[in-house]
Amino acid sequence: MHTYAGNWQNWFTMVFELQRFKGSTLQIMGASPEKSNQWAIVGGTGDFALAQGVIKITEYKITGDERVHELTIDGYCHMELPPVPTPTKMGPWGIGGGTIRGMQGKSRRLESVTIRSYNVVEKISFSYVNEDGQICTAGPWGDPSDDTTNDKTIKFGPSEYVKSITGANYTTTAHMTALRIVTNVATYGPFGTYTGNTMFNVTVPADKTVVGFFVHLNNIITPKIGVYTI
């Protein structure tokens, strides 16, 4: 809706389409921007029920008659978190044994995973959102040194999810020699450089969401990996 009173005034609904916030809305009002301006957030629905705040509007570029603006949303709302089902284990994959190491409690979603690798996978840790909405860290498991030179962190997007995991082990030593994580957005890895002689390739069922990892830890070696799903 638009009204004119010296400048265009706007009342409209911003609808989110990403999987995590799909169907949730923000109710917006304010003047039409020239080069920069602010709109008020006066309400919301779904995950953003009773939202309040402001949206900063900055002119990004002009192409002919087209103007592109960058929006920076700064708001807060009361979010009722739905109950989290108990995660179930899928896997592990690899060879050899060891003590199982994993996360504590329940996870809503996987935030990131950090993998240290050189010729083999040396250390693994990950972060996740627990049932209270707090970000927690599980691990690290593996190489005890503080050298982070070969650490790589995958930060997953809000609508990104793991589709498959592939890897390889070297039978003689049980080392995991390669690990690759495939999501709906990108392929990460392989981590490790040796081909190995025992391979695994696992696809996550379409009705499951990966919310964490667990490993088998044998001294400082992590020869097996599995996932928690909900």
DRENNUNU-503970 format. One record per residue: residue in three letters; y, x, z of N, C-alpha, C in turn. Coordinates in steps of 0.2 Angstrom, whole numbers, padded with zeros to 4 digits, m for minus. Layout:
BEGIN
+---------+-------+-------+-------+-------+-------+-------+-------+-------+-------+
: residuo :  n.c2 :  n.c1 :  n.c3 : ca.c2 : ca.c1 : ca.c3 :  c.c2 :  c.c1 :  c.c3 :
+---------+-------+-------+-------+-------+-------+-------+-------+-------+-------+
:     ALA :     Y :     X :     Z :     Y :     X :     Z :     Y :     X :     Z :
...
+---------+-------+-------+-------+-------+-------+-------+-------+-------+-------+
END
This chain:
BEGIN
+---------+-------+-------+-------+-------+-------+-------+-------+-------+-------+
: residuo :  n.c2 :  n.c1 :  n.c3 : ca.c2 : ca.c1 : ca.c3 :  c.c2 :  c.c1 :  c.c3 :
+---------+-------+-------+-------+-------+-------+-------+-------+-------+-------+
:     MET : m0006 :  0004 :  0000 :  0000 :  0000 :  0000 :  0006 :  0004 :  0000 :
:     HIS :  0011 :  0003 : m0004 :  0018 :  0006 : m0004 :  0023 :  0001 : m0003 :
:     THR :  0028 :  0004 :  0001 :  0035 :  0000 :  0001 :  0040 :  0005 :  0000 :
:     TYR :  0046 :  0002 : m0002 :  0052 :  0006 : m0004 :  0057 :  0005 :  0001 :
:     ALA :  0060 :  0010 :  0004 :  0066 :  0009 :  0009 :  0069 :  0016 :  0009 :
:     GLY :  0072 :  0018 :  0003 :  0076 :  0024 :  0003 :  0071 :  0029 :  0000 :
:     ASN :  0065 :  0029 :  0002 :  0059 :  0033 :  0000 :  0053 :  0029 :  0000 :
:     TRP :  0048 :  0031 : m0004 :  0042 :  0027 : m0004 :  0038 :  0029 :  0003 :
:     GLN :  0036 :  0023 :  0006 :  0032 :  0024 :  0012 :  0025 :  0022 :  0010 :
:     ASN :  0020 :  0025 :  0014 :  0013 :  0024 :  0012 :  0009 :  0022 :  0018 :
:     TRP :  0005 :  0017 :  0017 :  0000 :  0015 :  0022 : m0007 :  0015 :  0018 :
:     PHE : m0012 :  0019 :  0020 : m0018 :  0019 :  0016 : m0024 :  0022 :  0021 :
:     THR : m0030 :  0021 :  0018 : m0036 :  0023 :  0021 : m0039 :  0029 :  0018 :
:     MET : m0040 :  0035 :  0022 : m0044 :  0040 :  0019 : m0051 :  0040 :  0021 :
:     VAL : m0055 :  0039 :  0016 : m0063 :  0038 :  0017 : m0066 :  0045 :  0015 :
:     PHE : m0071 :  0047 :  0020 : m0075 :  0053 :  0019 : m0081 :  0051 :  0016 :
:     GLU : m0083 :  0056 :  0011 : m0089 :  0055 :  0007 : m0094 :  0060 :  0009 :
:     LEU : m0093 :  0066 :  0012 : m0098 :  0071 :  0014 : m0103 :  0068 :  0018 :
:     GLN : m0109 :  0070 :  0018 : m0115 :  0068 :  0022 : m0114 :  0067 :  0029 :
:     ARG : m0111 :  0072 :  0032 : m0110 :  0072 :  0039 : m0105 :  0067 :  0042 :
:     PHE : m0100 :  0065 :  0038 : m0095 :  0060 :  0040 : m0095 :  0054 :  0035 :
:     LYS : m0100 :  0053 :  0031 : m0100 :  0048 :  0026 : m0098 :  0041 :  0029 :
:     GLY : m0093 :  0038 :  0026 : m0091 :  0031 :  0028 : m0086 :  0031 :  0033 :
:     SER : m0085 :  0037 :  0037 : m0079 :  0037 :  0042 : m0073 :  0037 :  0039 :
:     THR : m0067 :  0034 :  0042 : m0061 :  0034 :  0039 : m0055 :  0036 :  0044 :
:     LEU : m0050 :  0038 :  0041 : m0043 :  0039 :  0044 : m0038 :  0034 :  0041 :
:     GLN : m0034 :  0031 :  0046 : m0029 :  0027 :  0044 : m0022 :  0031 :  0044 :
:     ILE : m0019 :  0031 :  0038 : m0013 :  0035 :  0037 : m0007 :  0031 :  0035 :
:     MET : m0001 :  0034 :  0038 :  0005 :  0031 :  0036 :  0010 :  0037 :  0036 :
:     GLY :  0015 :  0036 :  0031 :  0021 :  0041 :  0031 :  0024 :  0040 :  0024 :
:     ALA :  0030 :  0044 :  0024 :  0034 :  0045 :  0018 :  0030 :  0049 :  0012 :
:     SER :  0031 :  0047 :  0006 :  0029 :  0051 :  0000 :  0032 :  0058 :  0001 :
:     PRO :  0027 :  0063 :  0000 :  0030 :  0070 :  0000 :  0034 :  0072 : m0006 :
:     GLU :  0039 :  0076 : m0005 :  0042 :  0080 : m0010 :  0039 :  0087 : m0011 :
:     LYS :  0041 :  0092 : m0007 :  0038 :  0098 : m0007 :  0033 :  0099 : m0001 :
:     SER :  0036 :  0096 :  0004 :  0032 :  0096 :  0010 :  0034 :  0090 :  0015 :
:     ASN :  0029 :  0088 :  0019 :  0031 :  0082 :  0024 :  0025 :  0082 :  0028 :
:     GLN :  0025 :  0076 :  0032 :  0019 :  0075 :  0037 :  0018 :  0067 :  0037 :
:     TRP :  0012 :  0066 :  0037 :  0009 :  0059 :  0038 :  0006 :  0058 :  0045 :
:     ALA :  0007 :  0052 :  0048 :  0004 :  0051 :  0054 : m0003 :  0048 :  0054 :
:     ILE : m0008 :  0050 :  0058 : m0014 :  0047 :  0058 : m0014 :  0042 :  0064 :
:     VAL : m0014 :  0036 :  0062 : m0013 :  0030 :  0067 : m0020 :  0027 :  0069 :
:     GLY : m0025 :  0029 :  0067 : m0032 :  0026 :  0069 : m0037 :  0029 :  0064 :
:     GLY : m0043 :  0026 :  0065 : m0049 :  0028 :  0062 : m0055 :  0024 :  0063 :
:     THR : m0060 :  0025 :  0060 : m0067 :  0021 :  0061 : m0072 :  0026 :  0060 :
:     GLY : m0078 :  0024 :  0062 : m0084 :  0028 :  0062 : m0084 :  0034 :  0067 :
:     ASP : m0085 :  0040 :  0064 : m0085 :  0046 :  0068 : m0078 :  0047 :  0071 :
:     PHE : m0073 :  0044 :  0067 : m0066 :  0046 :  0069 : m0062 :  0040 :  0072 :
:     ALA : m0066 :  0036 :  0076 : m0063 :  0030 :  0079 : m0058 :  0031 :  0084 :
:     LEU : m0052 :  0028 :  0083 : m0046 :  0028 :  0088 : m0043 :  0035 :  0087 :
:     ALA : m0044 :  0038 :  0081 : m0041 :  0045 :  0080 : m0033 :  0044 :  0080 :
:     GLN : m0030 :  0050 :  0082 : m0023 :  0050 :  0082 : m0021 :  0058 :  0080 :
:     GLY : m0015 :  0059 :  0077 : m0013 :  0065 :  0075 : m0009 :  0065 :  0069 :
:     VAL : m0008 :  0071 :  0065 : m0004 :  0072 :  0060 : m0007 :  0075 :  0054 :
:     ILE : m0005 :  0074 :  0048 : m0007 :  0077 :  0042 : m0001 :  0081 :  0039 :
:     LYS : m0002 :  0088 :  0039 :  0004 :  0091 :  0035 :  0002 :  0092 :  0028 :
:     ILE :  0008 :  0090 :  0024 :  0007 :  0090 :  0017 :  0011 :  0096 :  0014 :
:     THR :  0008 :  0100 :  0010 :  0012 :  0106 :  0007 :  0010 :  0106 : m0001 :
:     GLU :  0016 :  0106 : m0004 :  0015 :  0106 : m0012 :  0011 :  0113 : m0014 :
:     TYR :  0006 :  0112 : m0017 :  0001 :  0117 : m0019 :  0003 :  0120 : m0026 :
:     LYS :  0004 :  0115 : m0031 :  0006 :  0117 : m0038 :  0008 :  0111 : m0042 :
:     ILE :  0012 :  0113 : m0047 :  0014 :  0107 : m0052 :  0012 :  0109 : m0059 :
:     THR :  0008 :  0105 : m0062 :  0006 :  0106 : m0069 :  0008 :  0099 : m0073 :
:     GLY :  0014 :  0100 : m0077 :  0016 :  0095 : m0080 :  0019 :  0089 : m0076 :
:     ASP :  0016 :  0083 : m0077 :  0018 :  0078 : m0072 :  0014 :  0077 : m0066 :
:     GLU :  0009 :  0082 : m0066 :  0004 :  0082 : m0060 :  0006 :  0086 : m0054 :
:     ARG :  0006 :  0084 : m0048 :  0008 :  0087 : m0042 :  0002 :  0088 : m0038 :
:     VAL :  0000 :  0094 : m0036 : m0006 :  0095 : m0031 : m0004 :  0097 : m0024 :
:     HIS : m0006 :  0093 : m0019 : m0004 :  0095 : m0012 : m0010 :  0097 : m0008 :
:     GLU : m0008 :  0101 : m0004 : m0013 :  0103 :  0001 : m0012 :  0100 :  0008 :
:     LEU : m0018 :  0097 :  0010 : m0017 :  0093 :  0016 : m0021 :  0097 :  0022 :
:     THR : m0017 :  0097 :  0028 : m0020 :  0100 :  0034 : m0020 :  0095 :  0039 :
:     ILE : m0026 :  0093 :  0041 : m0027 :  0088 :  0046 : m0028 :  0091 :  0053 :
:     ASP : m0023 :  0088 :  0057 : m0023 :  0090 :  0064 : m0024 :  0084 :  0069 :
:     GLY : m0029 :  0082 :  0071 : m0030 :  0076 :  0075 : m0035 :  0076 :  0080 :
:     TYR : m0036 :  0071 :  0084 : m0041 :  0071 :  0089 : m0044 :  0064 :  0090 :
:     CYS : m0050 :  0063 :  0092 : m0053 :  0056 :  0093 : m0058 :  0056 :  0098 :
:     HIS : m0060 :  0051 :  0100 : m0066 :  0050 :  0105 : m0072 :  0049 :  0101 :
:     MET : m0077 :  0054 :  0101 : m0083 :  0053 :  0097 : m0089 :  0052 :  0101 :
:     GLU : m0092 :  0046 :  0100 : m0098 :  0044 :  0103 : m0104 :  0047 :  0099 :
:     LEU : m0107 :  0052 :  0102 : m0113 :  0056 :  0099 : m0119 :  0052 :  0100 :
:     PRO : m0122 :  0051 :  0094 : m0129 :  0047 :  0094 : m0134 :  0051 :  0098 :
:     PRO : m0139 :  0048 :  0101 : m0145 :  0052 :  0104 : m0148 :  0057 :  0099 :
:     VAL : m0151 :  0062 :  0101 : m0154 :  0067 :  0097 : m0162 :  0066 :  0098 :
:     PRO : m0165 :  0066 :  0092 : m0173 :  0066 :  0093 : m0175 :  0072 :  0095 :
:     THR : m0181 :  0073 :  0098 : m0184 :  0079 :  0100 : m0186 :  0083 :  0094 :
:     PRO : m0184 :  0089 :  0093 : m0186 :  0093 :  0087 : m0193 :  0094 :  0087 :
:     THR : m0196 :  0095 :  0081 : m0203 :  0097 :  0080 : m0203 :  0103 :  0076 :
:     LYS : m0208 :  0107 :  0078 : m0209 :  0114 :  0074 : m0213 :  0113 :  0068 :
:     MET : m0210 :  0117 :  0063 : m0213 :  0117 :  0056 : m0215 :  0125 :  0055 :
:     GLY : m0221 :  0126 :  0054 : m0223 :  0133 :  0054 : m0226 :  0136 :  0060 :
:     PRO : m0227 :  0142 :  0061 : m0223 :  0148 :  0058 : m0227 :  0150 :  0052 :
:     TRP : m0223 :  0155 :  0048 : m0226 :  0158 :  0042 : m0225 :  0165 :  0043 :
:     GLY : m0230 :  0169 :  0040 : m0230 :  0176 :  0041 : m0237 :  0178 :  0043 :
:     ILE : m0238 :  0184 :  0046 : m0244 :  0186 :  0048 : m0243 :  0190 :  0055 :
:     GLY : m0249 :  0191 :  0059 : m0248 :  0194 :  0065 : m0247 :  0189 :  0071 :
:     GLY : m0246 :  0191 :  0077 : m0245 :  0187 :  0083 : m0239 :  0189 :  0086 :
:     GLY : m0238 :  0188 :  0093 : m0233 :  0189 :  0097 : m0231 :  0183 :  0101 :
:     THR : m0226 :  0184 :  0105 : m0223 :  0179 :  0110 : m0218 :  0174 :  0106 :
:     ILE : m0219 :  0168 :  0107 : m0214 :  0163 :  0103 : m0207 :  0163 :  0107 :
:     ARG : m0202 :  0164 :  0103 : m0195 :  0164 :  0105 : m0192 :  0158 :  0101 :
:     GLY : m0188 :  0154 :  0104 : m0184 :  0149 :  0101 : m0178 :  0146 :  0105 :
:     MET : m0176 :  0141 :  0103 : m0170 :  0138 :  0106 : m0172 :  0134 :  0113 :
:     GLN : m0167 :  0133 :  0117 : m0167 :  0128 :  0123 : m0164 :  0121 :  0121 :
:     GLY : m0168 :  0116 :  0123 : m0165 :  0109 :  0123 : m0165 :  0107 :  0116 :
:     LYS : m0161 :  0102 :  0114 : m0161 :  0099 :  0107 : m0155 :  0101 :  0103 :
:     SER : m0156 :  0101 :  0097 : m0151 :  0103 :  0092 : m0149 :  0097 :  0087 :
:     ARG : m0142 :  0096 :  0086 : m0140 :  0091 :  0082 : m0140 :  0094 :  0074 :
:     ARG : m0137 :  0100 :  0074 : m0137 :  0103 :  0067 : m0137 :  0111 :  0068 :
:     LEU : m0139 :  0114 :  0062 : m0139 :  0121 :  0062 : m0132 :  0124 :  0060 :
:     GLU : m0129 :  0128 :  0064 : m0122 :  0131 :  0062 : m0122 :  0137 :  0058 :
:     SER : m0126 :  0142 :  0060 : m0126 :  0148 :  0057 : m0133 :  0152 :  0058 :
:     VAL : m0134 :  0157 :  0055 : m0140 :  0162 :  0056 : m0138 :  0169 :  0054 :
:     THR : m0139 :  0173 :  0059 : m0138 :  0180 :  0058 : m0144 :  0184 :  0057 :
:     ILE : m0145 :  0188 :  0052 : m0151 :  0192 :  0050 : m0149 :  0199 :  0049 :
:     ARG : m0152 :  0204 :  0053 : m0152 :  0211 :  0052 : m0157 :  0213 :  0048 :
:     SER : m0156 :  0217 :  0042 : m0161 :  0219 :  0038 : m0159 :  0226 :  0035 :
:     TYR : m0164 :  0230 :  0034 : m0163 :  0236 :  0030 : m0169 :  0236 :  0025 :
:     ASN : m0175 :  0240 :  0026 : m0181 :  0239 :  0022 : m0185 :  0233 :  0024 :
:     VAL : m0184 :  0231 :  0030 : m0188 :  0225 :  0033 : m0183 :  0221 :  0037 :
:     VAL : m0185 :  0215 :  0039 : m0181 :  0210 :  0043 : m0181 :  0213 :  0050 :
:     GLU : m0176 :  0215 :  0053 : m0176 :  0218 :  0060 : m0174 :  0214 :  0065 :
:     LYS : m0169 :  0209 :  0064 : m0167 :  0205 :  0070 : m0165 :  0198 :  0067 :
:     ILE : m0166 :  0193 :  0071 : m0164 :  0186 :  0069 : m0160 :  0183 :  0075 :
:     SER : m0155 :  0179 :  0074 : m0152 :  0175 :  0079 : m0149 :  0169 :  0075 :
:     PHE : m0147 :  0164 :  0079 : m0144 :  0158 :  0075 : m0140 :  0154 :  0081 :
:     SER : m0135 :  0150 :  0078 : m0131 :  0146 :  0082 : m0132 :  0138 :  0080 :
:     TYR : m0132 :  0134 :  0085 : m0133 :  0127 :  0083 : m0129 :  0123 :  0088 :
:     VAL : m0128 :  0116 :  0086 : m0124 :  0111 :  0090 : m0129 :  0108 :  0094 :
:     ASN : m0129 :  0108 :  0101 : m0133 :  0105 :  0105 : m0132 :  0097 :  0106 :
:     GLU : m0136 :  0094 :  0110 : m0135 :  0087 :  0111 : m0129 :  0084 :  0114 :
:     ASP : m0125 :  0089 :  0117 : m0119 :  0087 :  0120 : m0113 :  0089 :  0116 :
:     GLY : m0114 :  0092 :  0110 : m0109 :  0094 :  0105 : m0107 :  0101 :  0106 :
:     GLN : m0110 :  0105 :  0110 : m0108 :  0112 :  0111 : m0112 :  0116 :  0107 :
:     ILE : m0108 :  0122 :  0104 : m0111 :  0127 :  0100 : m0115 :  0132 :  0105 :
:     CYS : m0121 :  0133 :  0104 : m0126 :  0137 :  0107 : m0129 :  0142 :  0103 :
:     THR : m0131 :  0148 :  0106 : m0134 :  0153 :  0102 : m0141 :  0155 :  0105 :
:     ALA : m0146 :  0155 :  0100 : m0152 :  0157 :  0102 : m0154 :  0164 :  0099 :
:     GLY : m0157 :  0169 :  0103 : m0158 :  0175 :  0101 : m0152 :  0180 :  0103 :
:     PRO : m0152 :  0186 :  0101 : m0156 :  0189 :  0095 : m0163 :  0191 :  0097 :
:     TRP : m0167 :  0191 :  0092 : m0174 :  0194 :  0093 : m0175 :  0199 :  0088 :
:     GLY : m0178 :  0205 :  0091 : m0180 :  0210 :  0086 : m0177 :  0217 :  0089 :
:     ASP : m0174 :  0220 :  0084 : m0171 :  0227 :  0085 : m0166 :  0227 :  0091 :
:     PRO : m0167 :  0231 :  0096 : m0163 :  0230 :  0102 : m0156 :  0234 :  0101 :
:     SER : m0155 :  0238 :  0096 : m0149 :  0242 :  0095 : m0143 :  0238 :  0094 :
:     ASP : m0137 :  0241 :  0096 : m0131 :  0237 :  0095 : m0128 :  0239 :  0088 :
:     ASP : m0131 :  0242 :  0084 : m0128 :  0244 :  0077 : m0128 :  0237 :  0073 :
:     THR : m0123 :  0235 :  0071 : m0122 :  0229 :  0067 : m0121 :  0230 :  0060 :
:     THR : m0122 :  0236 :  0058 : m0120 :  0238 :  0051 : m0123 :  0234 :  0046 :
:     ASN : m0130 :  0232 :  0047 : m0134 :  0228 :  0042 : m0135 :  0221 :  0044 :
:     ASP : m0130 :  0219 :  0048 : m0130 :  0211 :  0050 : m0127 :  0207 :  0045 :
:     LYS : m0130 :  0202 :  0043 : m0127 :  0197 :  0038 : m0127 :  0190 :  0042 :
:     THR : m0122 :  0187 :  0042 : m0121 :  0180 :  0045 : m0120 :  0175 :  0039 :
:     ILE : m0125 :  0170 :  0040 : m0124 :  0164 :  0035 : m0121 :  0158 :  0039 :
:     LYS : m0115 :  0156 :  0037 : m0111 :  0150 :  0040 : m0112 :  0144 :  0036 :
:     PHE : m0116 :  0139 :  0038 : m0118 :  0133 :  0034 : m0112 :  0128 :  0034 :
:     GLY : m0110 :  0125 :  0029 : m0105 :  0120 :  0028 : m0107 :  0114 :  0032 :
:     PRO : m0103 :  0109 :  0033 : m0104 :  0103 :  0037 : m0109 :  0099 :  0033 :
:     SER : m0110 :  0099 :  0027 : m0115 :  0095 :  0023 : m0120 :  0099 :  0020 :
:     GLU : m0121 :  0105 :  0022 : m0126 :  0110 :  0019 : m0132 :  0110 :  0023 :
:     TYR : m0138 :  0110 :  0020 : m0144 :  0109 :  0024 : m0149 :  0114 :  0020 :
:     VAL : m0154 :  0116 :  0024 : m0159 :  0121 :  0022 : m0165 :  0117 :  0018 :
:     LYS : m0166 :  0119 :  0012 : m0171 :  0116 :  0008 : m0178 :  0120 :  0008 :
:     SER : m0178 :  0126 :  0008 : m0184 :  0130 :  0008 : m0183 :  0137 :  0010 :
:     ILE : m0188 :  0140 :  0012 : m0188 :  0147 :  0015 : m0194 :  0151 :  0012 :
:     THR : m0193 :  0157 :  0009 : m0198 :  0161 :  0006 : m0197 :  0168 :  0010 :
:     GLY : m0203 :  0171 :  0010 : m0203 :  0178 :  0013 : m0209 :  0182 :  0011 :
:     ALA : m0210 :  0188 :  0014 : m0216 :  0192 :  0013 : m0217 :  0196 :  0019 :
:     ASN : m0223 :  0198 :  0020 : m0225 :  0203 :  0025 : m0229 :  0208 :  0022 :
:     TYR : m0229 :  0214 :  0026 : m0233 :  0220 :  0024 : m0239 :  0220 :  0029 :
:     THR : m0245 :  0219 :  0026 : m0251 :  0217 :  0030 : m0252 :  0223 :  0035 :
:     THR : m0252 :  0229 :  0033 : m0253 :  0235 :  0037 : m0250 :  0235 :  0044 :
:     THR : m0243 :  0234 :  0044 : m0239 :  0234 :  0050 : m0237 :  0227 :  0052 :
:     ALA : m0238 :  0222 :  0048 : m0236 :  0215 :  0050 : m0228 :  0214 :  0050 :
:     HIS : m0224 :  0219 :  0047 : m0217 :  0218 :  0047 : m0216 :  0213 :  0041 :
:     MET : m0210 :  0209 :  0043 : m0208 :  0204 :  0038 : m0203 :  0208 :  0033 :
:     THR : m0205 :  0209 :  0027 : m0202 :  0214 :  0023 : m0196 :  0210 :  0018 :
:     ALA : m0196 :  0204 :  0018 : m0191 :  0200 :  0015 : m0191 :  0193 :  0017 :
:     LEU : m0185 :  0190 :  0017 : m0183 :  0183 :  0019 : m0178 :  0180 :  0015 :
:     ARG : m0179 :  0174 :  0012 : m0174 :  0171 :  0008 : m0173 :  0164 :  0011 :
:     ILE : m0167 :  0161 :  0011 : m0166 :  0155 :  0014 : m0162 :  0151 :  0008 :
:     VAL : m0165 :  0145 :  0006 : m0161 :  0141 :  0000 : m0159 :  0135 :  0003 :
:     THR : m0153 :  0133 :  0002 : m0150 :  0127 :  0004 : m0148 :  0123 : m0002 :
:     ASN : m0145 :  0117 : m0001 : m0142 :  0113 : m0006 : m0136 :  0116 : m0010 :
:     VAL : m0133 :  0121 : m0007 : m0127 :  0124 : m0009 : m0128 :  0131 : m0012 :
:     ALA : m0133 :  0135 : m0009 : m0133 :  0142 : m0011 : m0140 :  0145 : m0009 :
:     THR : m0141 :  0151 : m0012 : m0147 :  0155 : m0010 : m0145 :  0161 : m0006 :
:     TYR : m0147 :  0162 :  0000 : m0146 :  0168 :  0004 : m0151 :  0173 :  0004 :
:     GLY : m0150 :  0179 :  0003 : m0155 :  0184 :  0003 : m0157 :  0186 : m0004 :
:     PRO : m0163 :  0190 : m0005 : m0167 :  0191 :  0001 : m0164 :  0196 :  0005 :
:     PHE : m0166 :  0196 :  0012 : m0165 :  0201 :  0017 : m0171 :  0205 :  0018 :
:     GLY : m0170 :  0212 :  0017 : m0176 :  0216 :  0017 : m0177 :  0218 :  0009 :
:     THR : m0180 :  0224 :  0008 : m0180 :  0227 :  0002 : m0187 :  0228 : m0001 :
:     TYR : m0192 :  0228 :  0004 : m0199 :  0229 :  0002 : m0202 :  0223 :  0000 :
:     THR : m0206 :  0223 : m0005 : m0209 :  0217 : m0008 : m0215 :  0214 : m0004 :
:     GLY : m0219 :  0218 :  0000 : m0224 :  0216 :  0004 : m0230 :  0213 :  0000 :
:     ASN : m0235 :  0212 :  0003 : m0241 :  0210 :  0000 : m0244 :  0203 :  0002 :
:     THR : m0241 :  0200 :  0007 : m0242 :  0193 :  0009 : m0236 :  0189 :  0009 :
:     MET : m0236 :  0184 :  0004 : m0230 :  0180 :  0003 : m0231 :  0173 :  0006 :
:     PHE : m0225 :  0170 :  0008 : m0225 :  0163 :  0010 : m0219 :  0160 :  0006 :
:     ASN : m0220 :  0153 :  0005 : m0215 :  0149 :  0001 : m0215 :  0142 :  0004 :
:     VAL : m0210 :  0140 :  0007 : m0211 :  0133 :  0011 : m0205 :  0129 :  0009 :
:     THR : m0206 :  0123 :  0007 : m0201 :  0118 :  0006 : m0201 :  0113 :  0012 :
:     VAL : m0195 :  0112 :  0014 : m0193 :  0107 :  0019 : m0194 :  0100 :  0017 :
:     PRO : m0198 :  0095 :  0020 : m0198 :  0088 :  0017 : m0191 :  0085 :  0017 :
:     ALA : m0190 :  0081 :  0012 : m0184 :  0078 :  0011 : m0181 :  0074 :  0016 :
:     ASP : m0186 :  0071 :  0020 : m0184 :  0067 :  0026 : m0183 :  0071 :  0033 :
:     LYS : m0183 :  0077 :  0032 : m0182 :  0081 :  0038 : m0176 :  0086 :  0037 :
:     THR : m0173 :  0087 :  0043 : m0167 :  0092 :  0043 : m0168 :  0098 :  0047 :
:     VAL : m0167 :  0104 :  0045 : m0168 :  0110 :  0049 : m0162 :  0111 :  0054 :
:     VAL : m0164 :  0111 :  0060 : m0159 :  0112 :  0065 : m0159 :  0118 :  0069 :
:     GLY : m0164 :  0122 :  0068 : m0165 :  0129 :  0071 : m0171 :  0133 :  0069 :
:     PHE : m0172 :  0139 :  0072 : m0177 :  0143 :  0070 : m0181 :  0145 :  0076 :
:     PHE : m0187 :  0147 :  0075 : m0191 :  0151 :  0081 : m0195 :  0156 :  0077 :
:     VAL : m0197 :  0161 :  0081 : m0200 :  0167 :  0079 : m0206 :  0169 :  0083 :
:     HIS : m0210 :  0173 :  0081 : m0215 :  0176 :  0085 : m0213 :  0184 :  0086 :
:     LEU : m0212 :  0186 :  0092 : m0209 :  0192 :  0093 : m0215 :  0197 :  0096 :
:     ASN : m0216 :  0202 :  0092 : m0221 :  0207 :  0094 : m0218 :  0214 :  0096 :
:     ASN : m0216 :  0215 :  0102 : m0212 :  0221 :  0104 : m0205 :  0220 :  0101 :
:     ILE : m0203 :  0224 :  0096 : m0197 :  0223 :  0092 : m0198 :  0220 :  0085 :
:     ILE : m0204 :  0218 :  0084 : m0205 :  0216 :  0077 : m0206 :  0208 :  0077 :
:     THR : m0203 :  0205 :  0072 : m0203 :  0198 :  0071 : m0207 :  0196 :  0065 :
:     PRO : m0214 :  0196 :  0066 : m0218 :  0195 :  0060 : m0219 :  0188 :  0057 :
:     LYS : m0217 :  0183 :  0061 : m0217 :  0176 :  0059 : m0211 :  0172 :  0061 :
:     ILE : m0209 :  0167 :  0056 : m0204 :  0163 :  0057 : m0205 :  0156 :  0056 :
:     GLY : m0202 :  0151 :  0060 : m0203 :  0144 :  0058 : m0197 :  0141 :  0060 :
:     VAL : m0197 :  0134 :  0059 : m0190 :  0130 :  0059 : m0192 :  0124 :  0064 :
:     TYR : m0186 :  0122 :  0067 : m0186 :  0116 :  0071 : m0183 :  0111 :  0066 :
:     THR : m0186 :  0105 :  0066 : m0183 :  0099 :  0062 : m0183 :  0093 :  0066 :
:     ILE : m0178 :  0089 :  0063 : m0177 :  0082 :  0066 : m0177 :  0077 :  0060 :
+---------+-------+-------+-------+-------+-------+-------+-------+-------+-------+
END
